């Protein structure tokens, strides 16, 4: 008998809980970050946005967006899906983020 419970990882869905989701897979720079900024601008403070992108520049652009606009990058990961790199980000809307018109 193994002690799997002691080594169990938290539910993957709970780790990536988000209020909104942006599927930016297949979209080239700078569109993933521009779309994320627009969505975040319309969200309430403390709301969470999950972004999935395939453009390698998103690994630089999304964290920079968070720093620049006052959002919190909660987690990020790189994974492979069907032989394709997926970058996943979980962002919490900050108080000082840019507002959309």
N, C-alpha and C positions, 0 to 999 in steps of 0.2 A: 504494500500500500504506500503510495507516495503522498507527500504533503502538498498537493497542488493548491489548496486554498491559501497557504502561506505565500505562494509565489504568483497568485492570480493578479492580473493587471486590471485596472479599472475598465469599465465598459467603454469601448471605443466611441460609441455614440455620445456618451456623456462628456467625454473629453472634447468633443467637437460640437457641442451644443451651440446652435446659432439661431438668431431670430430671422436672418435672411441669408440667402446663398447666392453667390455670383459664380456662374460657370463661365470662366474666361478661357477654357481650353480651346486651342486652335486660333486664338486671337493674338495678334502681334503687338508689341510695344509701340506706342505708349497706351493703347486702348485698355488693357486690364487695370492699370492704375487709375486712369481717367474714369472708367466705369465704377471702380470701387469708391473713388472720391465722391462721385455723384450720389451713389447709394448711401454712403455714410452721412453725407450732408442732409439727407432727408430722414435719418434715423434719430431716435431719442438717445440721450446720454445714457451710457451703460449697456445699450443694445449691442448685440454681437453679429458680425458679418463673417461668413466663411467664404473664402475665395479659393477657387481651384484654377490654376493656369498651367499652360505648357511652355510659355515663352520663358527662356532662361533669365531674361532681364527682370522678370517679376521678383526673383530672389533678391535683387537690389532695390527695385522700385517700390515694392510694397512696404518693406521696413522703413524706407526713406519717407514714404507717404505718412506713415504712422508718426514718425519723429517730427516731421514738418507740420502736420495738422493737429498734433496733440492727441492722437489715438493711442491705444495700448495694443501692442502685438502680443497676444496671449500665448500663441504657439504657432509653430510652422514645421512642416515636414516635407521631405522629398520621397516620393514613392514611384514605383514603376507599375504601370497598368497597360497590359497588352503590348509590352515592349516600348512604351512611351513614357517619358518622364512627366510626372505630375507634381506640381508645387502646390501645397495646400497651406493656407494661412487662416488664422482665427484672430479677428480684430475686434476690440471693444471700442465703441464710439466714445470719444473723449468730450470734455466740456467745451474745449476751445476749437474743435474741428470746423472746417469751412462749412458754411450753410449754403444750401442750394436755393436758387431764386424760384 
